[in-house]
Structures are given as structure tokens and as C-alpha cells.
Amino acid sequence: MSDILLSATDLSVRFGGVLAVNKVSFDVKRGEVFTLIGPNGAGKTTVFNLISRLYTPTTGTLVFEGQPLAEKAPHDIARLGIARTFQNIELFEHASVLQNLLIGRHTHRQTSLWSEILFTRETRVAEIAARAKVEQVIDLLDLQHHRESLVAGLPYGVRKVVELARALCTEPKLLLLDEPSSGLNVEETDDMAFWIDDIRNELGITVLMVEHDMALVSKVSDRVLAMNQGQVLALGTPAEVQSHPGVIEAYLGSAEDASSLRRVKVA
């Protein structure tokens, strides 16, 4: 079995006259936390949308476990073993936490429609198994006290965790986290770092993340890919990428400011 779980080669996507992603290539290894960083508009979420099959690349290829993703429909992606969270939380607000998490088990449904209508023994066994998997995720993310709560009444930080939990209920091989710390306070962000470590180390799930919080990036990432204006700037460890002159310039906006920051760091 290859060490490479996901491979992107010369990915490009154009929206009218805008080249949102321009010849981006990278590999995500099994069992690592791989993070995309860059200023707003760099093309990071567009890459996520390409992997999720919400967009189709203009050129280039995406291969997941040897299977070209371009041949898959968007609704097939979860069945392949790819789950995702979003910048803007996408939950059923008038359903409970437990109900939202059980929805994440739909990709594993093997019972027929008639079996479910008649609520046969096969369906009852399947529902018990699904509930057991959901309870494992609830325990992992400390959601026990919110199990029966309606999502609409939960604080923002808890809803972020619920969305993460629902993604984990699909039992993914690759988890796409789109700005998991967005809107969280310092304590909640520390908890998120702890859970990302557990997801990788205890569940064996590979994580591909888009993130702006560089403290979180440095804490959990094995490798980082920096992007700007749809192109790759640097690839390496968090320390290597953060000290890369092109990355510093992209964040500061001018070569002169970037040079000044490097002089300050040296001093």
C-alpha cells in the first residue's frame, strides 16, 4: 500500500477570466496533518472544493488511493472515505446533536428501503451499530452533555465541534478541516489542537487542513503548503514555511516590509 493517500498534480481551475488555482501540486501522506496556509483569496478553499468535487479542475489531476477523483460524483466522495467541515457551519439546526451525528452514518447504510419501513431485525441491528459508532465520537469530543440538545441553541464553539463530530461519524480516511479554529476563543482553539492530535494518533485518520491561526498550524501540522494568488509559494515544516521570504512577503504585502521583518527577527 502506498504511503501517499492523496495526490494533486498541476491542479488549475479558472472561473471566467480568473485563474483561482494555478498548477498546484502536492501529496498528502497517510497519517499526517497537512495544512494549507495563505492570505485570503489564495485559493486554499478552492482546492478543498476540488477535492470535494464541488468544482471540476480545468486542468490537472487529483488521485485518492489510486482512484481519479474527476471520475467521481460529489455524492460519492464520502463513500470513498473523504469527509469535510466548512468555514460556515453546515448543520441541521432544528435537529439534536445526536440526530446530526447519525446523519453522518448514512454512507454506511446497507439496509433496504422496505427493511427500514418495516423496521426489521436487520434494520434494528444496523441502527444499534450506528448508535454505538456515534457514541464513540461523542465520548471522544466530550459532547455527552449536548447529546439531546438542539443545534440551534448551542454556542458557536460547540457547533463547530458537532460539525467535526458528524464528519468523524462517516469514518473517513481523509478529513478535510476548513478553518477549524475560525470563531473560536483561545481555550476552544487549544481543545481543537488536542482533538486533531487524537484524530490522527488514536483514530489513524489523515488530516488536510486550511487554517489561518499559525499557532494552531505550528502545533499540529507535520507539513505546510503556503499558497498565494492560486500558486504554491513554499512546502515544508511549519518552521521552514513561516520563515520563507516569499511567505513573509505574501502576508506583509511588500518586499520592503518583509525585509524589515527579517531584520527584526535577526536582531
Secondary structure as UniProt FT lines:
FT   STRAND          4..15
FT   TURN            16..17
FT   STRAND          18..29
FT   TURN            30..31
FT   STRAND          33..37
FT   TURN            40..41
FT   HELIX           44..51
FT   TURN            52..53
FT   STRAND          59..64
FT   TURN            65..66
FT   STRAND          67..68
FT   HELIX           69..71
FT   HELIX           74..76
FT   HELIX           77..80
FT   STRAND          82..84
FT   TURN            93..94
FT   HELIX           97..103
FT   TURN            104..105
FT   HELIX           106..108
FT   HELIX           113..117
FT   TURN            118..119
FT   HELIX           121..140
FT   TURN            141..142
FT   HELIX           144..146
FT   TURN            147..148
FT   HELIX           151..153
FT   HELIX           156..168
FT   TURN            169..170
FT   STRAND          174..178
FT   TURN            180..183
FT   HELIX           186..201
FT   TURN            202..203
FT   STRAND          206..210
FT   HELIX           214..220
FT   STRAND          223..228
FT   TURN            229..230
FT   STRAND          231..236
FT   HELIX           238..242
FT   HELIX           245..252
FT   HELIX           255..266
//
